[in-house]
Amino acid sequence: MIVIAGWALNQQRRAMLPGVVLVIGAATTAAGLAVLIPQHGHATLTGVNVTWNCAGTAPELCLHPALDGARPAVTAVVTPVARRLAGTPFAIHRAEQRPRGMGSAPSPGAVAFALDDTTPGAVRLAGHELAVNALGDQATCYTDTGPARGYDLAQLVGAWVAGDRALYISDSPTNTSARRWFDNLNDTRRRAWLTSHQRAIRACELDAAAFR
């Protein structure tokens, strides 16, 4: 897994929840939609059959019809993420908006992201999640005793893929040196580096020796 400032992402999600509409059910291209509308401490759950709207290339972008009005904004954050990973084992050919929890797994060959609503903050978070998910299974960066040893350096890579340096929050001297080395690479060399370190990235086992 690659986790980008996981605590910070969770805080952003919590901040967006009150009073918003959460799409939590579109599980396949033609699927059921559950909409949860929180109001005054209560929630209303409704369900209808829907078909996702998929369009574009590099990557193809699939959104629930209720969120399709945000397509230009979502495309603007998805496209740079896909461009940074192009030509690597992590390349994104199809990006699918998915609900959180049940039904969150993408179709084979696709990369999932959640879109809590269509505000700029939610769209930006969707781009971050796409970057995280493209780099591997998020479970690998956690152990029973806490974050895996490669957690901080995974953040460094994920922050570049997401295009947001602020997501890398480690102040360790070792990791600062790794960041300086990685920052000095151009994108072509970064993509080559991702390819040669794909196993360590997927397993959340990056160490300082990889950044030299």
trRosetta pair geometry for C-beta under 8 A, 3 or more apart (Angstrom, degrees):
i j d omega theta_ij theta_ji phi_ij phi_ji
1 132 7.7 11 -177 176 81 93
1 135 7.8 76 -175 97 33 93
1 136 5.5 -143 -93 104 23 96
1 137 5.1 -69 -68 107 77 49
1 138 3.5 81 -139 -146 128 22
1 139 5.5 149 -41 34 130 29
1 140 4.3 167 2 43 77 76
1 141 4.1 -102 79 0 102 96
1 142 7.2 -2 49 -1 145 80
1 154 7.4 53 106 -176 61 156
1 204 5.7 -3 54 -53 64 128
2 131 7.7 -85 101 133 131 75
2 132 5.3 -155 90 -147 89 61
2 135 3.7 7 4 91 141 134
2 136 5.6 102 -14 42 86 96
2 138 7.2 -70 48 -103 40 65
2 141 6.7 108 -105 -44 17 139
2 154 4.6 -161 -133 -180 72 107
2 155 7.8 160 -176 -72 83 34
2 157 6.4 -91 -136 83 134 108
2 158 4.5 160 156 -70 120 118
2 161 8.0 52 126 32 158 143
2 201 6.8 -10 -69 -180 115 86
2 204 7.1 -180 -81 -90 49 90
3 6 4.4 -20 177 -54 121 111
3 132 6.5 41 -115 -143 31 120
3 138 6.0 88 -77 -150 86 92
3 141 4.7 -148 -6 87 111 155
3 142 7.8 73 -39 -45 147 90
3 147 7.5 -119 51 -127 143 110
3 151 6.5 -19 51 -150 115 88
3 154 6.2 58 35 110 64 128
3 155 6.8 -32 89 -76 65 81
3 158 7.2 -128 82 -12 18 167
4 9 6.6 89 86 -45 83 128
4 128 5.6 -129 77 -175 147 103
4 131 6.8 41 -33 92 145 114
4 132 5.3 -115 1 -78 102 108
4 155 5.7 119 -124 -133 50 72
4 158 4.1 -139 -73 125 99 135
4 159 6.2 140 -134 -67 110 65
4 162 6.1 48 -108 -21 165 149
4 167 4.5 -9 -178 173 110 132
4 168 8.0 -65 -146 -68 83 57
5 8 3.8 -8 145 31 116 121
5 9 6.1 131 96 -23 78 86
5 155 6.2 87 -43 -137 64 122
5 167 4.9 -136 2 -163 121 71
5 168 7.6 -130 -46 -78 105 20
5 169 5.5 86 -100 -6 111 122
6 9 5.7 -55 -147 35 33 110
6 10 6.4 32 156 -19 66 105
7 10 5.8 -56 -153 35 32 111
7 11 6.5 33 150 -20 65 104
8 11 5.6 -52 -151 34 34 113
8 12 6.6 37 151 -21 65 101
8 167 7.3 -161 74 -133 143 68
8 169 7.3 142 -29 -34 138 146
9 12 5.6 -51 -151 33 35 112
9 13 6.5 37 151 -21 66 102
9 125 6.7 128 -144 -146 87 104
9 128 6.5 -161 -106 119 117 140
9 129 7.5 122 -155 -74 139 86
10 13 5.6 -51 -150 33 35 113
10 14 6.5 34 153 -19 66 103
11 14 5.8 -53 -149 35 33 110
11 15 6.4 34 153 -22 65 106
12 15 5.7 -57 -152 34 32 112
12 16 6.6 21 155 -15 65 109
12 121 6.7 -157 -167 170 109 111
12 125 5.6 180 125 -94 140 132
13 16 6.0 -66 -153 38 31 105
13 17 6.7 45 152 -45 66 100
13 116 6.7 162 -137 -60 78 152
13 125 7.2 146 -73 -171 74 156
14 17 5.9 -43 -153 5 34 119
15 121 7.9 -68 96 147 117 153
16 20 5.9 -3 157 -9 79 155
16 116 5.2 92 119 108 137 149
16 117 6.6 -160 176 20 118 114
16 119 7.2 -162 -134 48 114 133
16 121 6.4 -165 -84 104 121 122
16 122 5.8 121 -147 -78 155 98
16 125 7.8 -114 -18 7 154 157
17 20 6.2 -119 -154 34 25 109
17 22 7.5 0 -134 -60 77 126
17 38 7.3 43 159 16 85 151
17 116 7.5 -83 -85 -168 59 138
18 38 6.7 -98 -142 93 45 137
19 38 6.5 -87 -67 80 27 98
19 39 7.7 74 -113 -93 63 61
20 38 7.7 25 46 34 48 104
20 116 6.2 47 124 152 149 97
20 117 4.6 -97 -162 -53 127 138
21 35 5.9 -12 -170 -166 103 104
21 36 7.4 152 -158 71 53 52
21 37 5.7 -14 -109 -97 81 81
21 66 7.9 -98 120 152 137 138
21 117 6.5 109 53 -102 71 99
22 35 7.3 150 73 -154 50 53
22 36 4.8 -16 58 56 103 103
22 99 7.8 87 157 -142 88 94
22 100 7.7 -47 -175 25 120 109
22 116 6.1 -32 -113 -150 82 74
22 117 7.8 -66 -85 -56 53 83
23 26 6.4 -5 164 -1 115 106
23 33 6.5 -46 -150 -156 94 100
23 34 7.7 125 -163 72 48 55
23 35 6.4 -26 -102 -101 57 74
23 64 5.4 -164 -162 26 162 166
23 66 6.5 166 -82 67 129 130
23 67 6.8 -86 -14 -34 151 124
23 97 7.9 39 84 144 140 113
23 99 5.7 -123 120 -93 71 92
23 115 7.4 13 41 76 121 82
24 34 5.0 -50 73 81 88 104
24 35 7.5 151 22 -99 83 25
24 36 5.8 26 3 -7 131 114
24 99 4.2 107 -150 -159 35 133
24 100 6.5 -46 -122 49 87 72
24 101 6.6 9 -161 51 104 115
24 102 7.6 58 163 58 91 87
24 103 7.6 118 161 54 55 124
25 31 7.0 -165 138 134 79 110
25 32 5.2 -59 149 108 126 81
25 33 5.0 140 73 -150 110 27
25 34 3.4 105 -34 11 135 86
25 35 7.8 -83 15 -40 114 46
25 47 6.7 -59 100 -119 172 94
25 99 5.6 61 -23 -37 21 159
25 102 7.7 2 -114 94 60 100
25 103 6.0 80 -155 31 36 164
26 31 4.9 122 -156 76 56 123
26 32 7.4 -155 -99 83 45 37
26 33 5.3 4 -65 -95 86 80
26 50 6.0 -58 -107 73 110 126
26 52 6.5 113 171 -70 137 98
26 64 5.1 -169 -21 -93 160 113
26 97 7.7 35 73 103 133 86
26 98 7.2 -137 81 -133 88 48
26 99 6.1 139 36 -28 66 103
26 103 6.7 151 80 155 32 139
27 31 4.5 -179 47 -152 68 151
27 32 7.1 14 13 45 101 75
27 98 7.9 54 -117 -145 42 93
27 99 7.5 -47 -72 25 65 114
27 102 7.4 -43 -89 141 120 78
27 103 3.4 -99 -95 -132 92 112
28 31 4.3 137 44 -62 69 114
28 107 7.2 86 -134 -76 71 109
29 51 6.3 17 153 -153 73 73
29 52 5.1 -93 -142 29 59 108
29 54 7.4 -40 -129 -25 109 127
29 62 7.4 -83 -110 -153 83 142
29 107 7.4 9 -39 -52 94 146
30 49 6.9 16 178 -180 84 101
30 50 7.4 -170 -147 93 49 40
30 51 4.9 -14 -99 -99 76 83
30 52 7.9 -115 -63 7 40 75
31 49 7.3 -170 107 -146 18 66
31 50 6.4 -23 67 60 62 81
31 52 7.9 25 21 -32 101 94
31 103 7.4 132 170 -145 153 134
32 47 5.2 1 -176 -168 111 110
32 48 7.2 156 -150 79 66 24
32 49 6.0 -48 -95 -96 58 56
32 50 7.4 95 -147 17 15 85
33 47 6.4 162 76 -145 51 56
33 48 5.5 -15 50 58 103 73
33 49 7.6 145 6 -124 86 9
33 50 4.6 45 -31 -4 121 132
33 64 6.7 110 -111 -150 126 130
33 66 7.5 125 -164 -7 155 129
34 45 5.8 -10 -167 -163 101 96
34 46 7.1 157 -147 73 52 41
34 47 5.3 -19 -91 -91 69 88
34 99 7.7 41 52 -109 94 160
35 44 7.9 -2 102 101 85 83
35 45 7.2 159 71 -144 48 46
35 46 5.3 -12 48 53 98 92
35 47 7.9 -180 11 -78 73 41
35 66 7.8 116 -92 -59 126 177
36 43 5.3 -11 -164 -168 90 121
36 44 7.5 154 -148 70 42 47
36 45 5.9 -8 -96 -95 70 78
37 43 6.5 147 67 -153 46 63
37 44 4.8 -13 52 50 103 97
38 41 7.7 22 -171 -86 91 9
38 42 7.4 153 -152 79 53 36
38 43 5.3 -28 -94 -93 60 86
39 42 5.8 -28 71 63 73 84
39 43 7.6 140 22 -94 68 37
39 44 7.3 7 19 -6 113 103
50 64 6.4 26 140 -151 151 89
50 65 6.0 -144 -160 15 115 111
50 66 7.9 -55 -128 -15 151 96
51 65 7.4 55 69 -37 60 117
52 62 4.6 31 155 -177 137 103
52 63 6.6 151 -162 73 90 25
52 64 6.1 -62 -112 -90 76 43
52 65 7.5 -158 -131 -35 30 71
52 96 7.5 -17 -155 -144 164 92
52 97 7.7 168 -136 54 120 93
53 62 6.9 161 82 -150 41 57
53 63 5.5 -23 63 64 93 78
53 64 7.7 54 18 155 86 8
53 65 5.6 104 -23 -86 112 67
53 68 4.9 32 44 -101 149 130
53 71 7.7 -70 104 -78 126 132
54 60 5.6 25 180 167 103 111
54 61 6.9 172 -147 86 59 37
54 62 4.1 -18 -94 -95 90 87
54 63 7.9 156 -83 17 45 56
54 94 7.8 -7 -149 -149 124 106
55 60 7.1 175 92 -155 15 76
55 61 6.3 -26 65 60 64 83
55 71 7.4 21 55 -155 124 142
56 59 7.1 59 113 102 108 41
56 60 5.5 155 80 -126 73 43
56 61 4.9 21 47 15 133 94
56 75 6.7 -180 -86 -118 162 118
57 60 6.0 -1 -102 -66 41 71
58 79 7.6 52 118 -135 81 83
58 82 6.1 149 165 134 62 137
58 83 7.9 58 159 -78 104 70
58 86 7.3 17 -156 -99 103 124
58 93 7.7 -38 -99 -131 41 53
59 78 6.8 -92 46 155 102 115
59 79 8.0 -160 21 -101 69 53
59 82 4.8 -156 -17 -110 96 150
59 92 4.6 -70 -53 126 143 91
59 93 5.3 140 -128 170 99 15
59 94 5.5 -169 177 -81 114 18
59 95 4.8 109 90 -13 137 93
59 111 7.8 -55 -151 36 176 107
60 93 6.9 17 16 148 92 63
60 94 4.5 -13 61 -113 103 78
60 95 7.2 -180 85 26 51 65
61 71 6.9 133 109 -146 134 90
61 74 6.6 147 -174 115 141 114
61 75 6.0 -119 -11 -91 168 81
61 78 5.8 115 -101 89 123 165
61 94 8.0 -177 -74 -158 26 54
61 95 5.2 -10 -111 66 68 102
62 94 6.9 26 -11 180 112 96
62 95 7.0 -173 25 92 74 52
62 96 4.6 -7 61 -116 119 70
62 97 6.3 -142 100 20 69 77
62 110 7.6 -20 20 -147 130 145
63 67 5.0 -120 177 89 111 100
63 68 5.1 148 97 -91 123 63
63 70 7.2 -169 -151 66 154 90
63 71 6.0 -138 13 -86 153 87
63 74 6.6 131 -80 55 133 164
63 97 4.9 48 -116 12 59 139
63 115 7.3 -6 -133 25 97 156
64 67 4.9 66 64 20 87 103
64 68 7.3 -126 95 -41 42 79
64 97 6.0 -102 -9 96 82 127
65 68 5.3 -26 -146 -15 39 122
67 70 5.3 -39 176 29 78 115
67 74 7.9 65 147 -39 108 145
67 97 6.5 -124 79 142 147 168
67 115 5.7 108 -164 103 158 138
67 118 6.1 177 -144 -71 81 104
68 71 5.4 2 -172 -39 59 111
69 118 6.5 4 83 -129 96 161
70 73 5.0 -60 -171 49 76 112
70 74 5.3 75 128 -26 93 105
70 115 7.1 169 86 -178 150 143
70 118 4.0 -148 -70 -133 129 106
70 123 6.2 -154 -178 -90 125 118
71 74 5.7 -59 -136 42 29 107
71 75 5.9 35 162 -24 66 107
72 75 5.7 -54 -144 35 27 114
72 76 6.5 33 155 -26 61 106
73 76 5.7 -53 -155 29 31 116
73 77 7.2 14 154 -6 63 102
73 118 7.2 110 56 -169 143 84
73 120 7.3 -117 -162 -106 138 62
73 123 4.8 -48 138 -142 115 163
74 77 6.2 -65 -155 41 36 98
74 78 5.8 28 154 -17 73 116
74 97 7.6 -37 -153 -68 156 123
74 115 6.9 -30 -102 -102 129 142
74 123 5.7 -124 -82 -143 63 102
74 126 6.3 -38 -128 99 94 148
74 127 8.0 -178 -151 -60 58 86
75 78 5.7 -60 -132 43 29 107
75 79 5.7 34 170 -29 68 110
76 79 6.6 -38 -130 25 18 111
76 80 7.9 13 166 -7 47 102
77 80 6.9 -60 -160 35 32 102
77 81 7.0 29 151 -16 63 112
77 123 5.9 156 -1 153 143 89
77 124 6.3 -168 -107 -111 150 42
77 126 6.5 108 91 81 141 91
77 127 3.3 -100 160 -69 119 133
77 130 7.8 136 125 28 97 135
78 81 5.8 -65 -158 38 36 112
78 82 6.2 30 154 -16 72 110
78 92 7.9 -124 -178 117 91 150
78 95 5.2 -161 -154 63 132 170
78 113 7.8 -150 -100 21 104 154
78 126 7.7 -40 -66 123 91 104
78 127 6.3 -134 -67 -106 48 84
78 130 6.0 26 -119 51 79 179
79 82 5.8 -58 -147 40 31 109
79 83 6.2 34 155 -24 66 107
80 83 5.4 -51 -142 34 35 115
80 84 6.5 37 159 -22 66 101
80 127 7.8 25 60 -156 99 130
80 163 5.3 20 125 -47 134 151
81 84 6.1 -55 -155 31 29 109
81 85 6.8 6 155 -1 62 112
81 92 6.8 25 115 14 95 150
81 127 5.8 -176 -39 -164 132 86
81 130 5.3 98 115 103 166 117
81 131 5.0 -122 -138 -74 122 86
81 134 7.0 157 159 -1 113 152
81 161 6.0 52 -146 161 81 80
81 162 6.5 1 -102 -112 106 39
81 163 6.9 -109 -74 -8 68 108
82 85 6.1 -72 -149 48 32 99
82 86 6.4 57 151 -56 68 90
82 91 7.4 56 -161 -164 75 64
82 92 4.4 -101 -111 64 90 113
82 95 7.2 -102 -66 -41 120 125
83 86 5.6 -26 -150 -10 34 120
84 160 6.9 176 -172 138 147 83
84 161 5.3 179 100 -132 139 57
84 163 7.2 -165 -37 -58 144 92
84 187 6.5 -109 -129 -150 74 116
84 190 7.6 -35 -169 103 93 129
84 191 7.4 -166 174 -78 55 97
85 88 5.2 -95 -169 47 64 117
85 90 4.6 -90 -156 100 122 96
85 91 5.2 170 130 -101 94 42
85 92 5.8 73 76 -6 135 88
85 134 5.8 -82 -80 151 170 143
85 161 6.3 38 -57 -138 102 109
85 191 7.5 149 -137 -119 26 97
85 194 7.4 -110 -127 129 70 167
86 91 5.5 63 -123 -122 36 104
86 191 7.4 -34 72 -124 58 142
87 91 6.5 115 6 -77 21 124
87 191 5.7 42 84 171 108 141
87 195 8.0 -56 130 -61 77 128
88 91 5.7 154 59 -47 62 78
88 191 5.1 -134 -58 -161 110 84
88 194 4.7 -2 -141 99 145 125
88 195 5.1 -136 -134 -66 80 85
88 198 7.5 168 176 -85 96 112
89 194 7.5 -154 35 134 83 94
89 195 6.1 125 -8 -122 93 69
89 198 4.7 30 46 -119 142 150
90 134 5.1 88 175 151 103 94
90 135 5.7 4 -134 -99 144 51
90 136 7.9 -65 -109 -42 113 72
90 161 7.9 -57 122 -120 145 142
90 194 6.4 -76 15 163 123 131
90 198 7.3 -171 -38 -124 94 102
90 201 7.8 -66 -57 115 133 146
92 95 5.7 30 171 -64 126 94
92 111 5.0 -64 -124 18 103 137
92 130 7.2 31 -109 174 159 108
92 134 5.3 -60 -67 -115 109 129
93 109 6.4 -35 61 161 121 101
93 110 7.6 -98 74 -101 78 53
94 106 7.8 155 104 177 101 130
94 107 7.5 -37 108 67 141 104
94 109 6.3 59 32 117 120 90
94 110 4.1 -62 94 -109 107 89
94 111 7.2 153 85 20 57 67
95 110 6.9 159 -95 -168 14 90
95 111 5.6 -28 -110 70 66 91
95 112 7.9 136 -164 -107 58 17
95 113 6.4 0 -175 8 101 113
95 130 5.9 4 -140 -133 124 129
96 106 4.7 142 46 -129 131 102
96 107 6.5 118 -49 15 160 88
96 110 4.7 44 -12 157 117 140
96 111 7.1 164 23 78 79 37
96 112 5.2 -38 75 -104 93 65
96 113 7.5 154 79 25 45 66
97 112 7.7 91 -140 -158 10 69
97 113 6.2 -42 -106 76 54 78
97 114 7.2 84 -160 -134 70 23
97 115 4.9 -30 -142 5 120 117
97 126 7.4 -18 -111 -148 95 130
98 103 6.5 -167 -170 129 96 77
98 104 4.9 110 136 -147 126 50
98 105 7.3 -177 -152 48 158 16
98 106 6.2 -114 -48 -78 140 70
98 112 4.1 -17 8 -155 135 119
98 113 7.0 130 26 59 84 27
98 114 6.2 -63 75 -83 67 65
99 102 7.2 -9 94 77 122 59
99 103 5.1 38 49 86 112 111
99 104 6.0 -101 83 -81 60 72
99 114 6.9 44 -163 -121 19 97
100 104 5.9 19 -146 -90 25 126
100 114 5.1 25 -61 -110 85 148
101 104 5.9 134 56 -34 20 119
104 112 6.2 123 169 147 69 159
104 114 7.3 -29 -133 -71 105 104
105 112 6.8 -148 -164 -31 19 150
106 110 3.9 -134 162 92 127 101
106 111 6.0 -154 -17 -145 169 5
106 112 3.9 -157 -53 -49 102 94
107 110 4.9 55 59 13 76 128
111 130 6.1 88 126 -155 120 78
111 133 5.3 141 -172 110 95 109
111 134 4.8 6 -136 -86 155 76
112 130 8.0 -145 106 -106 28 66
112 133 5.7 -107 63 173 67 164
113 126 4.8 92 147 -168 127 77
113 127 7.6 31 -153 -74 158 18
113 129 4.4 129 -140 95 88 108
113 130 4.1 -37 -67 -66 136 81
113 133 6.4 -154 -76 21 70 140
114 126 6.6 -133 83 -110 45 80
114 129 5.9 -38 31 115 78 172
115 118 7.4 35 165 -81 114 56
115 122 6.2 85 -166 152 64 107
115 123 7.1 22 -137 -98 103 54
115 126 4.7 12 -91 -91 80 136
116 122 4.6 -125 58 -136 90 121
116 125 7.2 3 11 78 111 137
117 122 4.7 163 58 -21 68 170
118 122 6.6 -50 -50 72 5 129
118 123 6.8 33 -159 -55 46 105
119 122 4.8 90 56 9 80 103
119 123 7.0 -149 91 -6 39 88
120 123 5.7 -58 -145 38 31 110
120 124 6.2 33 157 -20 66 106
121 124 5.8 -54 -147 36 30 111
121 125 6.4 30 154 -18 64 107
122 125 5.6 -54 -148 38 32 113
122 126 6.5 42 150 -27 63 101
123 126 5.5 -47 -153 27 34 117
123 127 7.0 37 150 -18 62 98
124 127 5.8 -52 -160 31 36 112
124 128 6.8 38 145 -18 65 102
124 164 7.9 88 -178 -72 106 147
125 128 5.4 -50 -151 34 40 115
125 129 6.3 38 152 -19 69 103
126 129 5.8 -54 -147 37 32 109
126 130 6.4 37 152 -23 64 103
127 130 5.6 -50 -148 32 33 113
127 131 6.6 35 153 -18 63 103
127 162 6.1 115 131 -152 90 82
127 163 7.5 -43 150 42 131 108
128 131 5.8 -57 -157 35 32 112
128 132 6.4 31 149 -18 66 107
128 162 4.8 30 -115 -136 61 138
128 164 6.7 -40 -91 31 100 141
128 167 6.6 165 -132 -96 119 147
129 132 5.4 -51 -146 37 36 114
129 133 6.0 29 159 -15 69 109
130 133 6.0 -60 -142 42 27 105
130 134 6.1 32 158 -27 64 108
131 134 5.9 -55 -146 30 25 113
131 135 6.9 18 159 -16 59 109
131 158 5.6 119 132 -163 110 77
131 161 4.1 149 -155 112 110 106
131 162 3.9 -120 15 -71 166 77
131 163 7.9 -158 -75 5 147 72
132 135 6.4 -73 -164 33 27 106
132 138 6.5 31 156 -89 111 107
132 158 5.6 33 -93 -145 66 130
132 162 7.6 19 -38 -65 73 118
133 138 7.2 -41 -97 -44 64 104
134 161 6.8 -156 69 171 124 145
135 154 7.6 147 130 -162 144 94
135 157 6.7 131 -132 117 151 117
135 158 6.1 -108 8 -91 158 87
135 161 6.5 -169 -54 5 119 169
135 201 5.9 -98 -173 162 99 114
135 202 7.5 -158 159 -88 64 56
136 140 6.3 -42 138 31 124 133
136 201 6.3 171 -25 130 135 80
136 202 4.1 169 -108 -130 136 61
136 203 7.8 -105 -168 -30 159 27
136 204 7.5 -159 94 -46 145 81
137 140 5.3 90 84 -15 93 103
137 202 7.2 52 20 -169 83 81
138 141 6.5 -56 -171 27 53 106
138 142 7.8 27 145 -3 73 107
139 142 6.3 -75 -163 42 47 100
140 148 6.7 -21 145 -19 62 158
140 202 6.9 64 37 153 169 53
140 203 5.7 -130 -179 -153 141 34
140 204 4.4 166 122 2 97 115
141 147 6.1 -16 159 -152 84 81
141 148 4.9 -120 -152 24 43 112
141 150 7.0 -102 -119 81 85 85
141 151 5.1 109 -171 -104 104 81
141 154 5.7 -109 -106 53 132 168
141 204 4.0 -177 -86 -118 70 155
142 146 7.4 -102 -149 159 70 22
142 147 6.2 -53 -104 -108 57 45
142 148 6.6 -86 -50 -26 11 88
143 146 6.4 -1 60 57 88 40
143 147 7.4 39 19 134 84 9
143 148 5.5 112 -27 -81 101 71
147 151 3.6 3 168 -57 123 162
147 152 7.9 91 133 -37 144 68
148 151 5.3 140 61 -48 64 88
148 204 4.5 88 75 122 146 124
148 205 7.3 -70 152 -78 129 57
149 204 8.0 134 57 135 56 86
149 205 7.1 36 70 -131 99 56
149 207 7.2 -2 131 -88 113 93
150 153 5.4 -67 -165 54 71 105
150 154 5.4 83 134 -36 88 102
150 200 7.0 -175 -120 172 157 89
150 203 7.6 81 30 104 153 70
150 204 4.4 170 72 163 116 60
150 205 4.8 -139 -34 -100 144 10
150 206 4.3 112 -150 40 116 66
150 207 6.7 -83 -96 -59 90 59
151 154 5.6 -59 -151 32 26 115
151 155 6.8 31 152 -23 62 100
151 204 6.5 24 -75 -175 53 117
152 155 5.6 -49 -161 26 36 115
152 156 7.0 40 144 -22 63 98
152 170 4.1 69 -157 -76 117 151
152 172 6.4 38 164 17 167 132
152 175 5.1 -68 137 -101 129 149
153 156 5.2 -38 -154 24 45 119
153 157 6.9 42 151 -13 66 98
153 175 6.4 -142 -75 -122 74 99
153 178 6.0 -51 -116 135 103 163
153 206 4.0 -130 106 101 132 122
153 207 7.0 -167 4 -95 161 16
153 208 7.6 -148 -79 -71 140 49
153 210 7.4 105 170 58 150 124
153 211 7.3 -140 -140 -33 124 129
154 157 6.0 -55 -153 38 36 107
154 158 6.1 33 152 -16 68 112
154 201 7.2 129 -116 -147 84 64
154 204 5.4 -21 -64 -130 144 82
154 206 6.2 159 -60 25 66 123
155 158 5.6 -60 -141 44 30 110
155 159 6.0 36 159 -28 67 105
155 167 6.6 -152 -172 133 91 86
155 168 5.0 137 134 -117 100 70
155 169 6.9 -69 161 25 153 71
155 170 6.4 139 67 -17 137 108
156 159 6.0 -52 -148 28 24 111
156 160 7.1 22 153 -14 58 102
156 168 5.1 64 -98 -123 54 134
156 170 7.4 -54 -55 31 96 124
156 175 6.8 -161 -54 -169 131 99
156 178 6.2 -57 -105 116 177 114
156 179 5.6 -134 -131 -91 123 83
156 182 6.1 121 159 34 121 164
157 160 6.0 -57 -159 34 34 108
157 161 6.5 29 150 -16 68 107
157 182 7.7 -121 -84 -146 63 153
157 194 7.3 127 -155 -101 122 96
157 201 6.4 -107 117 -126 171 111
157 206 7.1 160 -20 -43 130 166
158 161 5.6 -55 -146 38 36 111
158 162 6.0 29 157 -14 70 110
158 167 6.7 -94 108 121 96 135
158 168 7.9 153 68 -74 80 87
159 162 5.8 -58 -143 44 29 107
159 164 5.9 -102 -158 81 75 63
159 165 5.7 76 159 -122 123 32
159 166 7.6 -177 -146 54 119 33
159 167 4.1 -176 -107 71 94 101
159 168 4.0 -77 -20 -37 161 98
160 163 7.4 32 180 -73 32 36
160 165 7.9 36 -80 -89 56 68
160 182 7.0 -115 -52 152 145 123
160 190 6.6 -130 152 -164 150 149
162 167 5.9 34 66 10 145 157
164 167 4.8 75 100 -16 102 108
165 168 6.1 -52 -171 28 55 106
166 169 7.9 26 168 -72 52 82
168 179 6.6 144 141 -109 150 128
170 175 4.4 -24 118 106 135 158
170 176 7.7 -142 111 -53 90 66
171 175 7.7 81 86 69 6 115
171 176 6.9 20 -163 -59 42 112
172 175 4.0 73 67 15 103 107
172 176 6.6 -162 89 -14 49 82
173 176 5.5 -51 -144 32 31 115
173 177 6.6 34 156 -19 63 101
174 177 5.9 -56 -158 32 31 111
174 178 6.7 30 146 -17 64 105
174 208 5.0 -76 -180 -86 110 136
175 178 5.2 -47 -147 35 41 115
175 179 6.3 46 151 -23 68 100
175 208 7.7 -109 -77 -92 48 94
176 179 5.6 -50 -148 33 32 113
176 180 6.5 35 151 -21 63 103
177 180 5.7 -51 -149 33 33 112
177 181 6.5 32 152 -17 64 105
177 208 7.1 36 80 -149 115 113
177 211 7.3 135 114 109 78 125
178 181 5.8 -55 -150 37 32 111
178 182 6.2 27 154 -16 67 110
178 208 5.7 -120 -66 -127 115 69
178 210 7.8 38 -136 74 118 80
178 211 3.7 82 -137 75 84 169
179 182 5.8 -58 -143 41 30 108
179 183 6.0 34 156 -24 66 108
180 183 5.8 -54 -145 34 27 113
180 184 6.7 27 155 -22 60 106
181 184 6.0 -61 -158 30 30 111
181 185 7.5 34 147 -26 61 98
181 211 4.6 131 73 166 137 93
181 212 6.1 -72 -135 -86 162 49
182 185 5.9 -47 -163 17 41 113
182 190 7.1 70 -167 -110 83 103
182 193 7.9 -161 -125 104 85 166
182 211 5.9 -54 -48 -137 93 113
185 189 4.1 -129 -164 92 103 118
185 190 4.9 132 115 -59 128 79
185 193 6.6 -28 -152 -14 169 141
186 189 5.3 89 54 15 69 101
186 190 7.1 -128 102 -8 33 92
187 190 5.3 -51 -143 36 37 115
187 191 6.3 39 157 -22 67 101
188 191 6.0 -54 -153 33 29 109
188 192 6.7 27 150 -15 62 105
189 192 5.5 -51 -148 37 37 112
189 193 6.2 42 150 -23 67 104
190 193 5.4 -53 -147 35 33 114
190 194 6.4 39 152 -22 65 100
191 194 5.6 -46 -148 31 34 114
191 195 6.6 36 152 -20 62 103
192 195 5.7 -53 -153 33 34 113
192 196 6.5 23 154 -11 67 107
193 196 6.0 -60 -146 42 31 104
193 197 6.0 0 163 7 68 116
194 197 6.3 -77 -139 54 23 91
194 198 6.6 58 157 -77 63 76
194 201 6.7 19 -150 -41 73 161
195 198 6.0 -14 -155 -40 29 110
197 200 4.9 -52 -175 47 86 111
197 201 5.5 93 122 -30 89 100
197 206 6.8 51 172 -103 132 98
197 210 5.6 77 -117 -156 141 128
198 201 5.6 -58 -145 37 32 114
198 202 6.2 27 161 -17 68 107
199 202 6.1 -59 -149 38 28 106
199 203 6.2 8 160 -2 65 116
199 205 7.9 -28 125 51 76 119
200 203 6.0 -67 -139 50 28 100
200 205 4.6 -105 -147 76 76 87
200 206 5.0 107 144 -75 115 59
200 207 7.8 -96 -163 3 137 72
200 210 6.3 -156 98 -85 161 149
201 204 7.7 22 -179 -73 28 37
201 206 6.5 37 -86 -53 55 110
206 210 5.2 -85 -154 36 83 152
206 211 7.9 60 175 -34 111 99
207 210 6.0 117 60 -4 54 98
208 211 6.0 -70 -161 41 47 103
208 212 7.4 40 151 -24 72 113
209 212 6.5 -66 -158 26 39 116
